[in-house]
Amino acid sequence: MNQQQKYILNLQRKSRERKREQAFVIEGRKMFEEAPADRVKMIVASESFCKSKEGAALLKEKKFDVVSDSIFETLSDTKTPQGILAVVKQQPYSFEELLGKDRASFLLILDHLQDPGNLGTIMRAAEAAGVTGILMSSDCVDIYNPKTIRSTMGALYRVPFVVSEDFAGDIERLKKAGVSTYAAHLGATISYEGADYKKPCAFMIGNEANGLSDEVAALADCKILIPMAGQVESLNAAMAATVLMFEAARQRRN
């Protein structure tokens, strides 16, 4: 295995390498097609993909490296590799970009999320609901984790996000900018349907097992609850976030 291939493997497997290199690996046709061209650093394709009609069309007039199918399987993070991957530069966003420019701010505040699939699903739903940005605590799972990337289905390229080193301070900054914060909290007594989300707002979503930390929940302007039937105590973090986001989207459409 050459140095280039070791570099790709390190980016796939190690969060600290992705942070140090400010780059990440994407796989598959959809993620490749949607990747901003000016951020693509390197393209690698398998021999069989290059020989296919689909591969020839996708790679036309692009500079890329070809590896054997067996080497590509080693580089891939998926069980069924699609034959195309790329190294992409990370996109830094400013705090101001989270607030949105042409519409009322509509944000998610994510506290200590640990499941990469959850985070990716939340980002995908956030784009669909019209969220302007996502603020994440520094102890959230890496947004550039391969599983997270796949779960975003391309939303990673389009939804602004900031990983905060001063989470409480940045939440206060949002509030000073006129954003009302709503904490999804099991101890709340107010139904999520009773609030007005047409104004600048942000939903606070906590850890999959423990919910919001007490410190973060205390920063909320209002604690809200998603009423549930049966014996279910809580929803999956991604599901809860989606319910809240689409209620805000519904209100804003009307």
N, C-alpha and C positions, 0 to 999 in steps of 0.2 A: 504494500500500500504506500503510495507516494505522499508527499507533504500536503498537497492540495486535498487529497481524500481524508487525511488525518484531521485537517482543518475543519472539513465539513462534519466529520463525526464528533469532534469536540463541540461544535456549535449545536449539534443535535442533542447532545447528552448533558452539557454542562451550562447551567445558568450563568455562572461567573465568566465563562468564555464569551457568551453572548453579550454580556454587559461590557466586558473589556474590549471586545471587537466592535461593539455597537452594530451588530449584524445578527441575522437569524436565517434559518433555512425554511423554505416553503416547498411543498411537494404537490404534484398533481396538476392536471391541465387547468382546472378552474383557477386555482391560486396563482398559477403562472400567468395565465392570460390577463388576470386583473392586476397583477403587480405593476406599479408605476415604473416605466422603463428607465427613468433616471435614477432609480434606487437599486436596480439589479446589478450586482457586482460580478456574478459568475453563474453560468448555466451548465448543468451536467445532464446528459441523456444516456439511456441504455442503448445498446446496439439494436435490439429489436424495436425499440420505440422509433429510432431514427429511420429504420427501414419501413415502418408503417406509413400509410398515406396520411394519417392524422399527424404523426410526428413530423413528417416532411413539410407539411403545410405550416405547422406551428413554429418550426425552427427556421423557416425560410428567411434568408438574409440576416440571421442572427449568428453571433459568435458563440460557440459552445464546445464543450469537451465531451467525447464519447468514451464510455466505459463498458466493459462486458456486463451482461445481465447479472452474473454472480456478484460482481463488485457493486453494482447498483443496489442489489438486495442488501448488501452489507451497509451501504450508506443510508438506505431508507429507514424511516422510523415506522413504517406501516407493514402490515402482514402481507398485503397485496400491492406492491409498488406499481405505480402507473408509468414509470419510465422517464419521468422528467422532474428535476428539482433545480432550485436556484438559491443562491445566497443573496439576501436583500439587506440593504442598509436600514437600520432602525430610523423611525421618524420621530424626532423630538417635538413636543407640543408645549406651548406656553400656557400658563394658568388662564390668561385672557381668552385663549382660543376655546376653552371649555364652555365659556358663557354663551357662545353663539353670536352671530353678527346681525342676522336678518330676522330673528324671531326671539320671543321670550326664552330665557335660559331654561333648560330642561335637562337635569343632570341625574346621574347615579353616583352615590358615595358608597364604596365597597370596603368593608372592614374585615380584614383577615380571612378572605376567601381562600380556600386551600385546594379545591378540586379544579383541575385545568378544564375539564369539560364544562363545568358550571360557568366558569368565567367566560369561556368562548361562546357558550349559548347565550349568556347575558349580553355580550357585546353584539351578537347577531340580532337578538330581539331589540336591543337598544337602537340599532340602525333602523329597523323596521318601524319602530314606534316614533322615530324622529328626535331621539335624544341628542342634545348638543354636545355632550361630553361626559367623561367618566373620571372621577377622582378615586384613586385606590390607595390604601395604606401600603407602606413599604413591605409589610409582612404578608401581603397577598401572594398567591402563586404567580410565577413569572408569566407575564402576558405573552412572551415569546416561546413558551413551552410548546413543543410540536403538537401535542394534543389540543392545547388551547387554540393554536393557529388554525388547525383543521376545523375545530368547532365554530370558529367565527365565520366560516364560509365567505371570506373576503371582506367582512366588515372591519377587520383589523386595519385595512388600508384607508378607511373612510371615517371612522368614529374617533374624534380626538380624545386622548386620555393622558392623565398625568399620574405618575407614581409619586406619592407625597412623602417627603422626609420629615415633615412637620404636619401631621394629619390634623390634629386639633386646631392648629393655627390656620391651616388652609380652609377648614370648614368655617371658621370664624370669618375668614376673608370672603367666602361665598355669601355669608349672611350679611356682611357689610355692603356687599354689592347688590343687596336687595333680593337674594334668593332665600325662599322659605324652605326649611328642612323638615322632612317627614320621616320618622323612624318606624320601620316595620317592626313591631314589638308585641310579644305575646302578652305583656302586661297592660297593653292599651285597652281603652274602653270605647274609643271612637272608631267607627267603621271607615275604611279607606274611601268609601263612596261619598262620605259627607264633607270632604274638603274641596276647595277650589284650586285646581292645578293649572288654570289658564294663565295665572301670573307666574313669574320666575319661581321655579321650585326644584327640589332635589329629593330623591328617595334614598334613604340610608338602609343598606342591606348588610347583614352580619354573617359571621362564620357559619358554615353548614351545621356544625354540631352545637355551638354555644350561642349563636345569634350575635347581636351587637354587644360590644363590651360596655360596661356601665359608664365608662368615661365618654365614649362616643355617643351613647344613647342620651346622656345628659345634655349634649349639645343640640339636640333636636328642638325645633320650635313646637312640634306636635308629634305625639306617638299615635300610630294608627294600627288597626287590626283588620285582617282579612277574615270575615266570619266563615266558619266551616261547619258542616254537618257531620254526623257520625262521631267516631272516636278519634279522628285524626287531630293531632295536636298542632302540627305545623306543616308547611309546604317546603319542598325543596327550594333552596335559595334562588335558583334560576327561575323556577315557576313563580315564586312569590314576586320577584322583580318584574317578571313579564306581566303578571296580573296588574300590578301598580302602574307600570309604564303605559299599558294600553288603555287603562282608565283615563290617564292624563291625556293620551292621544285622542281618545273619544271626546273628552271635554273640549279639547282645542279645535277639533273639527267642527264642533257645534257652536 
